[in-house]
Amino acid sequence: MKKILLLSDTHSHIDDTILKYVAQADEVWHAGDIGDLVVTDTIKKLKSLRAVYGNIDDAQARLEFPLHHRFFCEGVSVWITHIGGYPGKYNQAVRSELEQNPPQLFICGHSHILKVQFDKKNNLLFMNPGAAGKSGFHQVRTMLRFIIDGDAIKELEIIEIDKR
């Protein structure tokens, strides 16, 4: 069993509230637009981190993190990327692989809009945690946390941090 904290679009922002939730997780997953690598360096000092780079991330972040990250957590196949779209409107760059080789859990960021939806066509769970940072048009900073237990994804929680 793994307790996962999922965040995205920190845009160089890390604070004590985010770190409080990091401390409660077994692993932290970041779906891109990290900004300053101080964010991921701080998280890595506390917990295991899986991350991808986003469109605002510089060459240093692109050397450290991949564009796409596919892996298994417990018995769940996971794919994290930054710009992936959402069910029915997937980004062209990922659409064919999603249809041919779908993960059980597809995660992206970029939109700053929290969204969790089951994609019946591709038989996968889609998650976008919204934005944990203060830059962007979103009004409330958000993250997701959940548990992966064997092949089950359960106890999904929306974390609303505060107004930016």
N, C-alpha and C positions, 0 to 999 in steps of 0.2 A: 504494500500500500504506500502511495506517495501523495503528499499534500503539495499541490502545485499553486504557485502564484503566477498569474499571467498578466503582463503589462505591455504597453506599447507607447510609442510617441511621447517619450519623456522629454525630448528636445532639450537635453542638458540639465534637466531638473531632477534632483533627488532630495528628499527631506526626511525628517524623523517619522512622519506618518507612513510614508512608503516603507521605510526601514522597519517599522513596527510589524508590518505584514510580511516583509521578507523574513524576519526572525521566526515567524510562525509556520513557515513553509519548509518542505524538504528540498524542493527545487524551485527556482525562479526561471520563467521563460519570458523572453523579451522579443516582441514582434517588430522590431525596427524603429528607425528614427530615434536612435539613442542620443545623438548629439555628442556631447563631451564624454569621452571614455571614462571619466571620473565616475559616471553613473554605473557602468558595468564593473569597473574595478572595485567600487564600494560594495556592490552586491556580491561579487566573487569572494570577497574577504569573509563573508558571512555564510553563503550558501552556494550550492552547485547551480551554475547558470548555463542555460542554452539560449542563444540569441542569433538573430539575423540582422544584417544591416538594412537600412531604409534609404529612401531617396535623398535625405538631407545629410546622410553620414559621409564623412570624409574618407580619404584613402587609407588612413590608419585603421578606422573601423572596418573597412572593406578587406583589409589584410587579416584582421583578427576574426571576423565573423563572415559566414557565407550569405549568399542571397536567398538560398533555399536550404532548409535543414529538415531532412527526413530521418526519423529514428523510431525506435520502439520504447515506450515507457510501460513497464510491466507488460501486459499483453495487448496494448493499444498501439496501433500504427499512427504516427503523428507526422504532419507536414506543417512547418512554419515558414511563412514568407511575408514580406512586408506588403506588397501590392498584389492582392489576390482577387479583389472584387468580393462578391457574395453570391449565394445561391441564385441561379437564374441570370446572373450578370457577372460571371467570372471573367477575370482578365484573360485576354487572348493568349498571353504567354504561358498560362498554367492550365487553361481549359482542356486541351487534349489529353494531357497527362492525368488530370483529375478524373476524366471520363474513362481512360484506359487502365489506370492504376490508382484508384482512389484510396486515400488513407481513411482510417476510421474517424480521425479528428483533423480538421483543416483549420489552421489559425492564420490570421493576417491582421495587420494594423492599417495605417495610412489614412483612413477616413475620419478618425477621431470620433466615430459613432459606435457606441457599444451595441453589439448585435450577436445574439446566439440563436441559431436556427438549424433544425434538422433538414438536410437536403435529401429528400426522398428519391430523386432521380439518381443521385450518385451514392446513396446509402452512407452518408457521412454526417458528422456533427460539425457545423461551422461555428467558429468563435472569433469575434473581434472584441478585444477588451476596452475599446475606446482609447482615450488618451490620459496618461497619468501625469503628463507635464502641464506647464502653464501656458505654452505657446499654441495658438490656434483659435478656431472659432467656437470650440466647445465651451459650454457654460459650467459643467461639473466635471471634475477629474474622476476617472473611473479605472478600476482594475477588476479582474475576475479571480476567484480561487475555487478550486475543486479538488476532488480526490480521484485518483486512478487506482483501482483495486482489481488486480488481475486484468480482465478485459472489460471492466465496467468503469464508466465515468459517472461520478455521483457527487452529491452534496455541492452542487454548483451555487456559488454566491456572487452577487454583484457587490462590489465595494465602491461606494461613492465617497470620495475623499472630502472635497469641499468645492466651493465655487472658486474659480481661478481669479 
